[in-house]
Structures are given as C-alpha cells and as structure tokens.
Amino acid sequence: MVEGAEIKNYLLEKSRVIGCTDKERNYHVFFFVLRGANDEMAKAIHLNNPDGSRKTRKDFKYLSVGKDKDEAEDIKDYQELMIAFE
C-alpha cells in the first residue's frame, strides 16, 4: 500500500540526447564496453566489423564526435564496473 508519493518533473535536454559538443562526451559506459569487453563479449554484442576487427568509436556516428578520453582509462573504468557486478 502506498502511503504517500511525490511527483517531480525533470526537463530532459534534447540537445544532449541527440548530440554533444566537441568538448564533452556522453554515454561513458558505451565507451567502457566498446574498449574493455573481451573478444567473446564483443562478438556477442556485435562490436566487431564484418572482417572480424574490433569496432572503434569512429564506427559509431554519435561517438565519433565530441571529446575522447584515453583508451586505457576507459578499459580501467570498464574493469572496475565489471567488478561491481560480480
């Protein structure tokens, strides 16, 4: 039984959902998975090109714009994320 509730409205910035500026990066977790997933997972979630090579951020329109971080940092963040789910 619900004793009480409160509704809050949030304004979602449409511009941030469909694009980002060249000084920012959205959806960090996708970068983590793209760069940190092992070969088996990458294949399972279709992160390989038809020739078997691994896709990069440049293969995704949304990820190809905006600021990028160091790849090693994304891999480290991915590993920390996966530890949290163990």
N, C-alpha and C positions, 0 to 999 in steps of 0.2 A: 504494500500500500504506500503510495506516495503521500507524504505529509506536507510537502511544500516544494516549490520549484521556482526557478528564476530563468527567464529567457533573456539572452543577450544577443544583440545583432552585431555582426562584425562586417566591416567593409573589406571585401577582397579586392585587392588591386589587380585589375585585369591585365594591366601592362606588365606586371611581374610574372603572371602566369604564362603568358604567351611569348615573352621575350625578356631579355635582360640587357643592360648596358655593357659596354666593353670594360667596365671597371668592377663588375660583380659576377657572381656565379650562383645559380640556383640548383636545387635538386642535388645536393652534395652526395647523397647516398648513391645515386646512379654512377657518379664518378668513382666512388669507392668500389662498387661491384664491377664496373667495367674494367678497372685496373687491378683489382685484388682477387677476383674469383679465380679458382683453379681451372684447368682446362676442361675438366668434366662438367663443372657448373656452367662455364662459358658456353659450351656446346649445348647443354640442356636449355639454356635461356636465350639461345640464338645470338650470341655475341661474337660469332665467327663469320668471316666472309665466305663466299662460295668456294674459294680456293683453300680454305682452312686457316688462313691467317686471322689473327685477332683484330677485331674492330677497334678503332680509336675514337676519341671524341669528335674528330673531324668527319667521321662517318654518320654523325647524327646532327641534323640541321640545328636543333635547339642548343646542343652542347658545343657546337663549333664556333659560336660567338661568345663573347664575354671573356673574362679573366680566367686564367687557368692556374692551378697550383702545381707544386712539384709532384710528379707521379709517385715517388717513393713515399711522400706524406699521405697520399690517398691510399696506398697499399697498407700502410701502417694503420690508418683510420679504419680500413675495412677489417683488418685482423682484430682490432680492438672491438669493433662492432660484433664480429662473429663470436668472440669470447663471451660477450654479454648474453648471447643466446644459447650458450652451451649449458 
